[in-house]
Amino acid sequence: MKRENDMIKTILRILLKPLSFIPAILMMYLIFNFSAQDGVTSGNLSYKVSEIIVETANEAFELNWSSDQEQYYIERIHYPVRKLAHMTEYFLLAVSVSFPLYVYRVRGIWLLLLAGTICVGFACLDEYHQSFVAGRTPSRRDVMIDSIGIAAGVILVQMICFIGRVTVFRPLARKKKRA
């Protein structure tokens, strides 16, 4: 019975490990689709997000801003919201690339280098892709902003996995060795 369970676990690992990259592929697809939006559509989307943020802040903190004041703050935060969106999507890409690599035992500096190279390479290709989209231009600054999100994502995965190995999974490894 134990042999059968071990064999089933081995087969499941062999089948499921490659599937762990699906979130990364989906994230790349999402980023590609955002980049395929023309400049006006992309700008309107981030403008709408800025509008929601300002209106929510106005209501939540009972600031009683006039529509002119709201408009002023929407304009002020629009650019940072766009750049924060860049950082966030590449943070999520880095997390979704790093976890499967960690499962494949890529750790430490090698995880940072491999996941970082994959994600920064994708960011460069994404900016190149934007050069073919109406109203969009490639930007080295965007790649640098993306890189901040990438570094944060990879470091977060390393921290979570290290803490998990030290706290959650270490007792399991000890029990296995005793048996």
Secondary structure, DSSP 8 states (H G I E B T S, - for coil): -HHHHHHHHHHHHHHHHHHTTHHHHHHHHHHHHHHHS-HHHHHHHHHHHHHHHHHHHHHHTT----HHHHHHHHHHHHHHHHHHHHHHHHHHHHHHHHHHHHHTT--HHHHHHHHHHHHHHHHHHHHHHHTTSTT----HHHHHHHHHHHHHHHHHHHHHHHHIIIIIHHHHHHHHHH-
